[in-house]
Amino acid sequence: MKKIVLIEDNKDMRENIAEILELSNYKVFPAPNGKKGVELVQKEKPDLIICDIMMPVLDGYGVLHILSKSEDTASIPFIFLTAKAERSELRKGMEMGADDYVTKPFDDIELLNAIESRLRKAEAMKKAAAATIDNLMQNFSGADAMKQLTESDEQLQIKKKETIYKEGAYPRGVYFVKEGKIKTFKKHEIGKEFITGLHSAGEFFGYTSLLEGVKYTDTAEALENSIITFIPQDVFFDLLYKNADIAKSFIQILSGNLTEQEERLMNLAYSSVRKRLSDTLVNLYEKHSADKNHTLTFSREDLANIAGTAIETTIRTLSDFKSEGLIEIKGTAIQVIKLDKLKAMRN
């Protein structure tokens, strides 16, 4: 029998939901507030949590925050109950790691469908994770294990400009790009973006915050239609701790990223706009899959955010590069004509 912790401060609502769940063959542990709910979850380790948002003592956001910090409870499916008036606030909960929500008032079928859907997904991911770990630990090492890891678990179809995770949310796993391009960025209070990373096919992202045990420090968004693999945190950490070759691979990735970021910060601090933009074009050309016609398909806004300059300045500088015969511009595409001269650009 599946166990559910139900956290709801309204007595009538709590008793009504508990009755529905018990009639559907779930074992229910009701809690009248967030503090009691957290204690119940930590004690019972339920299969799913249903939690109201607005409650005394500790609200739903606080409950989710506490439970997501513990390895024992972070992966338990979490469903918010929310009144219609609170729907604008719901994004906050989803970004923190909630799996689903049900809007009050709701009917029995709506609630039960949401529960069954989350339990099925959790069970499937648990089985996939166990199979992945066993397979990798018994049959693979080094590069083979890394390859097998990236071909396992949940593959997601991501549309252009779709957000994968947001700054301030808690990480629940690691992502790997199978196809497409992903950008990570921080947004200044005035609304301007600073791109912190670009990730193409064959690259991991979202692992730094997971390794540090902190919230995401940036946001990830698809630059084009992409396919990514999601690797749950328990699978990732189990392999990292037990497979020295995979641990070594991630140390090398982190070291390379640190060196790249140091060079980029140096360029932002001391290089001219022309030098920064030429270095950006060279880096994108060499690392992020320019096509057979040597064409880059990054927007002017993204180029400006990578180079750390204004869009207008980027457009003007690109026009200068075109007049000098270094690039060709066709609509939004930029074709690299003279890579060697871009590399040799003086400060």
Secondary structure by P-SEA (a helix, b strand, c coil): cbbbbbbbccaaaaaaaaaaaaaaccbbbbbccaaaaaaaaaaccccbbbbbcccccccaaaaaaaaaacccccccbbbbbbccccccaaaaaaaacccccccccccaaaaaaaaaaaaaaaaaaaaaaaaaaaaaaccccaaaaaaaaaacccccccccccccccccccccbbbbbcbbbbbbbcccccbbbbbccccccccccccccccccccccbbbbbcccbbbbbbcaaaaaaaaaccaaaaaaaaaaaaaaaaaaaaaaaaaacccaaaaaaaaaaaaaacccccccccccccaaaaaaaacccaaaaaaaaaaaaaaccccccccccccccaaaaaaccc
